[in-house]
Amino acid sequence: MSPFPTLARAQKTIAAFSGWSQPEPETGYVWFDAPLDIEGVTEAGFVLHGGAYSNRPEVHVTFEMRISKTPGRRCVPLSRIDWRSLTGGHTNPRWPPPSEWNGRTVSSTHFHDFEINWVPEQGRFRRRQLAREIEEDLQRFEQLRAYTGKHFRINNIEIVDVPPWEYNLFSRGP
């Protein structure tokens, strides 16, 4: 049996938050990987990943719950939230397994929810991920963070700091 449903559905705690990375010189991209605990036990490679652009305040933030069994190898995303994505919305594939979200296009703020992408009968994820609309009006990072904590089942999400955004006269917000 796959461990993915157990990991996704369990109550979790961030074991340590060491802060956002330094901005990448070319892009200004910042990120973090915070290990996740379940009942006081840290699952190797199981993290909350966050990403944003330091020079783009209040837009294009991603939170992803992911696991990598071998450090430096391919990560398996269990769930992802994109907030005000600069690349726009997401168009869901039309083919099976059937879902109410097949073929729909969602806005730039959307949720790749574990529950709509896991195919329990086959013990695997869909080949192409579906996203669903986020109904809540998430206007500030703090609201996004709280939403993420609730839907990823992370009890202490508030320890994740606001990204190190650089505000100036030319900063482009939402």
C-alpha positions in Angstrom: 0.0 0.0 0.0 1.2 3.5 -0.9 2.2 5.8 2.0 0.9 8.9 0.2 -2.7 8.9 1.5 -1.4 8.4 5.1 1.1 11.3 4.7 -1.4 13.6 3.0 -4.3 13.0 5.4 -2.3 13.0 8.7 -2.1 16.0 11.1 1.3 17.5 10.7 3.7 19.9 12.4 6.6 21.8 10.9 9.7 20.4 12.7 11.8 23.4 11.9 11.6 26.6 9.8 15.0 27.9 8.9 13.7 30.8 6.9 13.6 31.6 3.2 16.6 31.2 1.0 18.6 34.2 -0.3 17.2 35.5 -3.6 18.6 33.8 -6.7 20.7 36.4 -8.4 19.1 36.1 -11.9 15.5 35.8 -10.9 15.0 36.9 -7.3 13.4 33.5 -6.5 13.3 32.6 -2.8 12.3 29.2 -1.3 12.3 27.0 1.7 11.9 23.3 2.6 10.6 22.7 6.1 10.6 19.1 7.4 7.2 17.8 8.5 6.5 15.7 11.6 3.6 13.3 12.1 3.0 12.5 15.8 6.5 13.7 16.6 8.3 11.6 14.0 10.0 13.3 11.0 9.4 11.3 7.8 12.7 11.5 5.8 12.3 13.7 2.7 8.7 14.8 3.7 8.6 18.6 3.5 6.5 21.7 3.1 8.1 23.6 0.2 7.4 27.3 -0.4 8.5 29.5 -3.2 8.1 33.2 -4.2 9.9 36.0 -6.0 11.5 38.6 -3.7 11.0 41.3 -6.3 7.3 40.5 -6.9 5.4 41.1 -3.6 2.1 39.5 -3.0 2.0 37.4 -6.2 3.2 34.1 -7.5 3.5 32.2 -4.2 3.5 28.4 -4.1 3.1 26.0 -1.2 3.7 22.4 -1.9 3.6 19.3 0.3 6.1 16.9 -1.2 8.2 13.8 -0.5 11.5 12.7 -1.9 12.8 9.3 -0.7 16.3 10.0 -1.9 17.7 13.5 -1.3 18.4 15.4 -4.5 16.1 13.1 -6.5 12.7 13.6 -8.0 10.1 14.9 -5.5 6.5 13.6 -5.5 4.1 16.5 -4.9 1.2 15.4 -2.8 -0.7 18.8 -2.8 0.1 22.3 -4.1 -1.4 25.7 -3.8 -0.6 28.4 -6.3 -1.5 32.0 -5.3 -1.8 34.7 -7.9 0.4 32.8 -10.3 2.1 35.0 -12.9 1.6 32.3 -15.5 -2.2 32.6 -15.1 -4.7 29.8 -14.4 -4.6 26.1 -14.9 -6.4 24.1 -17.5 -7.4 20.6 -16.4 -7.1 17.6 -18.7 -10.3 16.2 -20.1 -9.5 12.5 -19.9 -10.3 10.0 -17.1 -10.5 9.0 -14.4 -13.6 11.2 -14.4 -13.9 14.2 -12.1 -16.1 17.2 -11.9 -12.9 19.2 -12.6 -12.0 17.5 -15.9 -11.7 20.0 -18.7 -12.2 23.1 -16.5 -9.9 26.1 -16.3 -9.3 27.6 -12.9 -7.9 31.0 -12.0 -4.4 32.0 -11.0 -5.2 31.1 -7.4 -5.9 27.3 -7.3 -5.3 24.1 -5.4 -3.9 20.9 -6.7 -5.7 18.9 -4.0 -4.4 15.4 -3.1 -8.0 14.1 -2.9 -8.9 15.0 -6.6 -5.5 13.7 -7.9 -5.1 10.4 -6.1 -6.7 7.4 -7.8 -7.2 4.9 -4.9 -8.3 2.0 -7.1 -5.0 2.2 -8.9 -2.8 3.3 -5.9 -1.3 6.2 -7.9 -1.7 9.8 -8.9 -3.4 11.0 -12.1 -0.9 11.3 -14.9 -1.8 15.0 -15.4 -2.8 16.8 -12.2 -6.1 18.5 -11.7 -6.6 21.8 -9.9 -9.7 23.2 -8.2 -10.7 26.8 -7.6 -10.0 28.2 -4.2 -13.3 29.8 -3.1 -11.9 31.9 -0.3 -10.8 35.4 -1.1 -7.1 35.3 -0.1 -6.0 38.9 -0.2 -2.9 38.7 2.0 -0.1 36.3 2.5 -1.2 35.6 6.1 -4.6 34.4 4.7 -2.9 32.2 2.2 -0.7 30.7 4.9 -3.7 30.0 7.2 -5.6 28.4 4.2 -2.5 26.2 3.5 -2.2 25.1 7.1 -5.9 24.1 7.2 -5.9 22.2 4.0 -2.5 20.6 4.3 -3.3 19.8 8.0 -0.2 21.6 9.4 -0.9 22.7 13.0 1.9 25.3 13.3 1.9 26.9 9.8 2.2 30.4 11.4 6.0 29.8 12.0 6.5 30.3 8.2 7.5 33.9 7.8 6.3 36.3 5.1 8.7 36.0 2.1 11.5 38.6 2.1 9.7 40.8 -0.4 11.4 44.0 -1.7 8.9 46.8 -2.0 9.7 49.9 -4.0 7.9 52.4 -6.1 7.8 50.0 -9.1 6.7 46.9 -7.1 3.8 45.3 -8.9 1.2 43.8 -6.6 -1.9 41.8 -7.4 
